[in-house]
């Protein structure tokens, strides 16, 4: 049984993404890594080639500058997905990583799910780092688990929009959430601990944005500190070079921040979660159990 990974990247070097570390972390698990690489000549493609691993396959792509960003991300992921040759495919983005300690157990779970035959996917938990790599965003607006490890053999898999989740096509036209087995493995999401300058470049590169020309983007300080919690675990070993040299460490929540209506709603939901022992975060899968 072959396990693949699919991903996409464009201007990864310019925008400060840890895409090299992301690929290296996934190579702890997969037999093949297929990545759609956009056309911007900033050294991103050359950096991937320099990993010099025969399991990596680059698909050169173009990006429609007029298409919505979420649509392009899903489109580019599907380009890579449909070039994978594995029975199972891990969909991983350029700001995400998996931990080497999770890989042996995850590999065994994939084999069990494959043998069971009913499962469409495996669910992985999420650590969303915010502001700096020792802080986690914990509120219900941050998705806590997703089915991002999909069985493609005998399934028709599609990414409806963005690249956050996947779905199956059943019948002729119907999209359904995959039947998924919960794992103990984690995705480590670092998109919100990139340098403030990287965020600024990303905003300015977008076709539609609301920031006045010349105004710097401050992506971190305007946040409800109650929705943050310390991270007490260990990071994937593959991420350490980026964490040491490129991640943002200069962050403290603004004590004068005024809560928005959205913040108040999130606090209310978080309170209900604690009271009811529930999870109100968004999910895109149907949970199932494997046969014993």
N, C-alpha and C positions, 0 to 999 in steps of 0.2 A: 504493500500500500504506500503510495507516494503522497507526501504533503507539500503543497506549494504555498507561497505567499504572493500577494499582489499589492502594489502600491503605485503612487503617482507623485511627481514632484516637478515644479517649475520655479526657477529663480530661488532654489533652495539655499544657495550660498548668500545671495543678496539679502534674503529675508531672514537669515539667521536660524534656519531650522536644523535640528540635529538629525538630518536624514541619513548620514553615514552611520551614526551610532544606532539609529533605528533599524537599519538593514542588518548590521552586525548582531544585534540582539535577536532578530528573527531567525538568523542563520543557525542559532543554537537549536532551533526546532525543526526547520523545514529542509526539504531536499532540493527545492527550487525557489528562486526569488525572481519574480517578473515585475519590472517597474516601468511605467510609462513616464518618459522624460520629456518635458516641454522644450520649446525652441530657444529660450533665452540663453545667450552665450556668456554666462557668468561663471563657468567652471564647474557647474553642478554635474554635468555628464562626466567630465573628466575625473571628478572626485569619486564617482561611483565606479568607474572603470579601474581606478587605482586600488580599490579593494582587492581586485585580482582573485576573485573566487569564481570557479567555473559554474557554480550554481546560479549566478546572477545573469539575467537576460534583460537587456534594455530594449524597450520599444520606443522609437522616436515618434513624437506626436506633434501636432499643431493645436493651438488653443483658439477658439473663437472669441475675439476681444469683446464682442457685443453680447455674449451669452451671460446669464446670471451666474455668479460664482458657484453657488451650490450645485447648479446643473452641470457645470464644467467639471467639478470635482467628482461627481458621480459618473459622468461620461468617461473621464480619464481612468478612474478605477476600473470600470468595466472593460476598457481596452486591455488593461493588464490582466484582469480576471479571465477574459475569454482567450487569452494566450497561455494560461496555466495548463499544465498537463497532469496535475495531481488529482486524486480522488477527493481530497479535502483541501480547502484554500483558506489561509489566514489573510484577512483584509486588514492591513496596517498602514497608518498614515505617517508622514515624515516627521511628526512631532510626538510619536508614540513609540514605546518600547515594551518588550516583555522581559521578565526576569529569568535568568538562567536557572535559578533554583526551581522554577515552576515547570520547566520543560519536560523532565522525565515523567512526572505524574500526568501532565497534559498529553504527552505522547501515548501513554497507556490508555487514557480516557478516549482518545481518538480511535484507538484500536477496538476498544469495547463498543463504542458507538457505531463503528463501521460494521462490526460483527452483528450487533443488534438489528441493524437494518431499518429501524423506524425513525431514527433521529436525523433531522436535517442540519443541525448545527450544534455548536457548543458555546455556551455563554461564558464570557470572561468579565470579571469585576474591573472597576476603574478607580485609579487614583488620579484625580485632577489637581495638579500642583498650581498654586496661584501666588504670584508676586515673587516668590523665591522657592527653591526646591525643598525647603523644610516646612512648608505650609500647604495644607490641603483645602480646597473648596468643598464644602460638605452639604450645602443646601439642596433641597429637592429639585431645583432647576438644573442641577448638574446630573446627567444620566449616570447611574451607578453600575449598570451592567448592560452589555450588548452581545448579541449573537454575531460575532465577527469571525468565527471559524466555521465555515460552511462546507457541507458535503455537496460537491458539484456532480459527482457520478450519478447519473440517473435523475438529476434534478435540473430544472430550468431556473437559474438564479439571476436576479436583477437588482440594481441599486436604484430605487425610485427617485431620490434626490439627495444631494450632498454625498457624503461618503461615510456617514455615521452608522448606517444600518443596511441590511440586505433583506430581500424578500424572495419568495418563490412564486413562479407562475404556475397556477393549476388550471386545468381545463383549457379553454381557449384564450380567456382574457383575464381571469381573476388573479389578483395578487393576494397572497396569504403570508402571514408571519410564520417563520420556520418553527417547527417543533424542536425544542432545544433542551440540551442537558446542561445543568449548572456545573461549572468547574470551580476549583479553588484558586485558579490562576488569575493574574492581574495584568491589565494594561496600565502602563505608566504614561500619563499624558502631560507633555511639557510645553504645549503651545503658549500657555500663559506664564511661563517663566523665561521667555526669550527677552533679550534686552529691549529697553524702551525704544531705542533707535530702530531695531528690527520691526517693532510694531508700527512705528511711524512710517517706515518705508513701505510696509504692506498697505497701510491705509491710503497713502498717496499713490500707490500703484493701481488701486482700484479705480474703475471708471466712474463709479457713482459713490461719492462720499460727502459728508456734511461738514467737514472740518475746513475752516477758513484757510486760504492760502497763507503759508508761513507760520500757522499756529502749530506748536508741537503737540503730539498726542501723548497723553498720560494714561496708559492703559491700566494702571494698578491702584492708585490711591483712592479712587472713588468706589469703595466697596464696603459692604456691611461686615464689620470685623467679627460679628457673632457667627457668620457663616463660614469662618475659617477655623482650622484646627491644626495642631502640630502634627507633623509626620514623624513617626517613631521607627519606621522600618529602614530597610536598606534599598538603595537604588540598584538597578541592573549594572553589572560591571561594565558593559559596553558603553554606558552613558557617562562614565566618570570623566573622560577627557573633556567632553562638552560641558559638564557641570562645573569642572574646575576652571575652564577657560572662557566660556561664552554665556553661561546662564546668568540671569539677573539675581543678585543677592542683596541689592540695595533697596529694600522695601519695608515700610511700616505702614499699616492702615492709617488713614487720615482721621485723627480724633475729632475733627470738626465736621466730618461728613454728615450731611442731612439725609435721612432715609427717604427713599422714593416710595411711591405707592407699590411698586413691584417688590421692594425690600420688605415692606410691611406684609404683603401677601405671602412672601417666602417664609417670614418668621412665623406667620399663622400656620402655614402648612407644616413647617418643622415642628411646631408645638403639637399639632394633631398627630404627626408621625410618632412622636415620643409617647403621647397619651395612648394611642391606639396600637402601638407597636406595628405600624404600617409603613409602607414605602410608596410615596406619591411621585417618585421620579418617573420619567418617561421610559417605557420599554417597547421593544419591537420584536417580541418572540412569544411563543407559547411553551411554557415549561413542561417537561415530561421527565420520567424516570426510566432508566435502563432496566432491562430484565436482570435479575440477580444471577 
